[in-house]
Amino acid sequence: MATKNENKEKLNFALGRENYKLLAIGFAIIVIGFLLMLGGKSEDPNVFSEKIFSFRRITLAPVVVLAGFIFEIWAIMKKPKNTDK
């Protein structure tokens, strides 16, 4: 059986379990944003490809990455719920 001191030490994390789950979701959003930036290379290195200037790579992907970083900040700042048992 665990004593009261051991229980206090186990619950003394900087963030709650929900915060860590939200951090993982935010990390996944950031990774998705970087994956959206992939591609657009030219088949022939001597020919310039306009594919690199697509909406997905220039606008959507940076907005998704920025949203992921904002979500990360929110996940860190969110107060964990009190679960006193």
Secondary structure, DSSP 8 states (H G I E B T S, - for coil): ---HHHHHHHT--SS-HHHHHHHHHHHHHHHHHHHHT-----SSTTS--GGGG-HIIIIIHHHHHHHHHHHHHHHHHS-------
